[in-house]
Amino acid sequence: MNNITIAFAGGGTGGHIYPGLAIADELRELAKQKNVDIKIVWIGNKKGMDSSIVEKSTSVDEFKGISCGKLRRYFSFSNVLDVFKIVIGCVSSYFLLKKIKPVLLFSKGGFVSVPPCFAAKLLKIPVYTHECDFTPGLATRINSRFATKILLSYEATKKYFSSDKAAKTLVTGNPVRPVFYSADSGEGLKYLGIEEHTKPILVVVGGSLGARQINELVLENIKWLTDNFIVVHQTGKAFAEEHPDVLTMTSENYKPYQFIYNEMPSVLSCADIVLSRAGANSLWECAVMGKPMVLIPLSSKGSRGDQVDNAEYFEKQGAAIVLNGSDADSEHLKAALGSLLDGEKRKSLAEKSRAFSSGERPALRIAKLLLEGSDK
């Protein structure tokens, strides 16, 4: 095993790409330690953000774009058109995998991962697929039919698979970029311009695009929030463009930003509380740092309900307070955040949050599995 190729498949959103890149980083370093010459080829959507994100990684050697259709659970004329895209994607994946000859294929999910997993099965290439959410998405359900190993973030997720598929599952946790494990809270305070930590720091995030519901709740309650917290508010680009005055509302206790990326690990590190959606990656980034969370998940009307499931599981484990449905209003927001002004309550949630990421880093554990699998 001195010269091998491993293919990665996934994309459509950053949530399916960044965790995969964290694994690629660990895999690259692990291969170096074991004196293995490894080539990593990423198969993603030839349109959209996939290539622009993946090609910035120093761990991925090559990006290959394929045509892909979106997997929808509802009726749409686009489903008919996308059937052809999926077929083209399967054919493209078949010949691509036959050419690059990977020892295995790792899928991080998203609709773009289905054709490569199907093609890999036809070519008898082992498939390892990972699900980041508490409940498996449609892509994972399809890919599990082709998988040698089904990697999960939570033990309880096994119940969503039939007995034959459950036998192939392994709980690894959800991969998080290595920088979140070593982030410096002092750097975060410096970036935010906070010289005196006189109030709890509340970091508000809604994903890279922001979350209108959360943004509006923050603005509705800005006086109460800034009376009790130093509020760091990532609004997202769209909301900032619609409300340009928000970014000029800077004060000692209110610090709005359109988007934070490179500095986000250090910003989260200095946070006392995080107010957020309940996307899998955001949850695990906060868990790695042991942060108490107030979660307002994207409802099942705007998604398949995965964020609701994620949030409820974290709440059951005592790591978060969830405001779902009609509870996502000003009254319940102030009650939830007000309860976390109690340092002991924050400490309790922080300990339960950190418990999710105890043990070996998920990205490293998965990288070891892939390297071991490539030697079979």
HELIX and SHEET records of a PDB file:
HELIX    1   1 GLY A   14  GLN A   33  1                                  20    
HELIX    2   2 ASP A   50  VAL A   54  1                                   5    
HELIX    3   3 PHE A   77  ILE A  100  1                                  24    
HELIX    4   4 PHE A  111  SER A  113  5                                   3    
HELIX    5   5 VAL A  114  LEU A  122  1                                   9    
HELIX    6   6 LEU A  138  ASN A  143  1                                   6    
HELIX    7   7 GLU A  155  TYR A  160  5                                   6    
HELIX    8   8 SER A  163  ALA A  166  1                                   4    
HELIX    9   9 PRO A  178  TYR A  181  5                                   4    
HELIX   10  10 SER A  185  LEU A  192  1                                   8    
HELIX   11  11 ARG A  212  GLU A  220  1                                   9    
HELIX   12  12 ILE A  222  ASN A  228  1                                   7    
HELIX   13  13 LYS A  237  GLU A  242  1                                   6    
HELIX   14  14 VAL A  246  THR A  248  5                                   3    
HELIX   15  15 MET A  264  SER A  269  1                                   6    
HELIX   16  16 ALA A  280  VAL A  288  1                                   9    
HELIX   17  17 ASP A  306  LYS A  316  1                                  11    
HELIX   18  18 GLY A  325  ASP A  327  5                                   3    
HELIX   19  19 SER A  330  SER A  339  1                                  10    
HELIX   20  20 GLY A  343  ARG A  354  1                                  12    
HELIX   21  21 ALA A  355  SER A  357  5                                   3    
HELIX   22  22 PRO A  362  GLY A  373  1                                  12    
SHEET    1   A 7 GLU A  62  ILE A  66  0                                        
SHEET    2   A 7 ASP A  37  ASN A  45  1                                        
SHEET    3   A 7 ASN A   3  GLY A  10  1                                        
SHEET    4   A 7 LEU A 104  GLY A 109  1                                        
SHEET    5   A 7 VAL A 127  GLU A 131  1                                        
SHEET    6   A 7 LYS A 149  LEU A 152  1                                        
SHEET    7   A 7 THR A 169  VAL A 171  1                                        
SHEET    1   B 6 TYR A 254  TYR A 257  0                                        
SHEET    2   B 6 ILE A 230  GLN A 234  1                                        
SHEET    3   B 6 ILE A 201  VAL A 204  1                                        
SHEET    4   B 6 ILE A 273  SER A 276  1                                        
SHEET    5   B 6 MET A 293  LEU A 295  1                                        
SHEET    6   B 6 ALA A 320  VAL A 322  1                                        
END                                                                             
